[in-house]
C-alpha cells in the first residue's frame, strides 16, 4: 500500500509540473516591428548607412581649414656618461619647424 501511495504522489507531482508550464504561442509581428528588425539586422542597409555617414564626414572635413604645424625636435642628446663624463646637452642639435598648408588657385573653394 505504501508503494501505491508513493507512486501516486510522484504521478500527481509530475502532472502538476506539466500543468504549471504554460506554453504561449508566439504572437504575430506587426509591419512596424518587422521593418524595425529588418533594418537592424540587414548588413546591406547598415553598410549603406555607414557610407552615408562617411560622406557627411567628408563634406564637413572639406569646410575645415588646415591647422598650422609646429615641430620641436632634438638629436644627439647624451643619455649615459661617456668615459666618466656626462654632458647631456654638449652635442645636442635643436631644430624647430613651422609649416602651414596654403592652398593656391582656389582649390579649397573647388572642394566645397
C-alpha contacts under 8 A as a table, 3 or more apart, distances in Angstrom:
res1	aa1	res2	aa2	distance
1	X	4	X	5.15
1	X	5	X	6.41
2	X	5	X	5.18
2	X	6	X	6.13
3	X	6	X	5.03
3	X	7	X	6.14
4	X	7	X	5.17
4	X	8	X	6.07
5	X	8	X	4.97
5	X	9	X	6.15
6	X	9	X	5.20
6	X	10	X	6.34
7	X	10	X	5.13
7	X	11	X	6.08
8	X	11	X	5.07
8	X	12	X	6.11
9	X	12	X	5.16
9	X	13	X	6.05
10	X	13	X	5.06
10	X	14	X	6.13
11	X	14	X	5.12
11	X	15	X	6.16
12	X	15	X	5.04
12	X	16	X	6.05
13	X	16	X	5.14
13	X	17	X	6.19
14	X	17	X	5.10
14	X	18	X	6.29
15	X	18	X	5.11
15	X	19	X	6.22
16	X	19	X	5.12
16	X	20	X	6.04
17	X	20	X	5.11
17	X	21	X	6.68
18	X	21	X	5.61
19	X	22	X	6.85
29	X	33	X	6.00
29	X	34	X	6.24
30	X	33	X	5.29
30	X	34	X	6.25
31	X	34	X	5.06
31	X	35	X	6.08
32	X	35	X	5.15
32	X	36	X	6.18
33	X	36	X	5.08
33	X	37	X	6.21
34	X	37	X	5.24
34	X	38	X	6.12
35	X	38	X	5.03
35	X	39	X	6.13
36	X	39	X	5.18
36	X	40	X	6.13
37	X	40	X	5.10
37	X	41	X	6.14
38	X	41	X	5.41
38	X	42	X	5.78
39	X	42	X	5.62
39	X	45	X	6.69
39	X	46	X	7.74
40	X	46	X	7.70
41	X	46	X	7.96
42	X	45	X	5.52
42	X	46	X	6.36
43	X	46	X	4.97
43	X	47	X	6.03
44	X	47	X	5.15
44	X	48	X	6.17
45	X	48	X	5.01
45	X	49	X	6.14
46	X	49	X	5.08
46	X	50	X	6.24
47	X	50	X	5.01
47	X	51	X	6.24
48	X	51	X	5.04
48	X	52	X	6.26
49	X	52	X	5.07
49	X	53	X	6.23
50	X	53	X	5.09
50	X	54	X	6.12
51	X	54	X	5.00
51	X	55	X	6.15
52	X	55	X	5.09
52	X	56	X	6.28
53	X	56	X	5.11
53	X	57	X	6.23
54	X	57	X	5.01
54	X	58	X	6.20
55	X	58	X	5.03
55	X	59	X	6.19
56	X	59	X	4.99
56	X	60	X	6.24
57	X	60	X	5.08
57	X	61	X	6.08
58	X	61	X	4.97
58	X	62	X	6.18
59	X	62	X	5.19
59	X	63	X	6.96
59	X	112	X	7.64
60	X	63	X	5.52
60	X	64	X	6.97
61	X	64	X	5.26
62	X	65	X	8.00
62	X	108	X	7.59
62	X	111	X	6.22
62	X	112	X	6.09
63	X	112	X	6.63
66	X	100	X	7.45
66	X	101	X	6.42
67	X	100	X	6.88
67	X	101	X	7.82
68	X	98	X	7.32
68	X	99	X	5.84
68	X	100	X	4.54
68	X	101	X	7.20
69	X	97	X	7.90
69	X	98	X	5.63
69	X	99	X	5.16
69	X	100	X	6.24
70	X	96	X	7.49
70	X	97	X	5.76
70	X	98	X	4.55
70	X	99	X	6.63
71	X	96	X	5.60
71	X	97	X	4.97
71	X	98	X	6.33
72	X	94	X	7.48
72	X	95	X	5.83
72	X	96	X	4.47
72	X	97	X	6.44
73	X	94	X	6.02
73	X	95	X	5.27
73	X	96	X	6.42
74	X	77	X	7.27
74	X	92	X	6.55
74	X	93	X	5.48
74	X	94	X	4.60
74	X	95	X	6.12
75	X	92	X	5.55
75	X	93	X	5.15
75	X	94	X	6.75
76	X	89	X	7.96
76	X	91	X	5.65
76	X	92	X	4.49
76	X	93	X	6.21
77	X	88	X	5.64
77	X	89	X	5.67
77	X	90	X	7.61
77	X	91	X	6.47
77	X	92	X	4.87
77	X	93	X	7.85
78	X	81	X	7.30
78	X	86	X	7.45
78	X	87	X	6.73
78	X	88	X	4.48
78	X	89	X	6.67
78	X	90	X	7.77
78	X	91	X	7.55
78	X	92	X	7.71
79	X	88	X	6.35
80	X	86	X	6.79
81	X	84	X	5.61
81	X	85	X	5.23
81	X	86	X	4.24
81	X	87	X	7.38
82	X	85	X	5.36
82	X	86	X	6.25
87	X	90	X	5.55
88	X	91	X	7.76
88	X	92	X	7.74
89	X	92	X	5.04
103	X	106	X	6.84
103	X	107	X	6.12
103	X	108	X	6.72
104	X	107	X	6.15
106	X	109	X	5.38
106	X	110	X	6.45
107	X	110	X	5.02
107	X	111	X	6.42
108	X	111	X	5.22
108	X	112	X	6.70
109	X	112	X	5.29
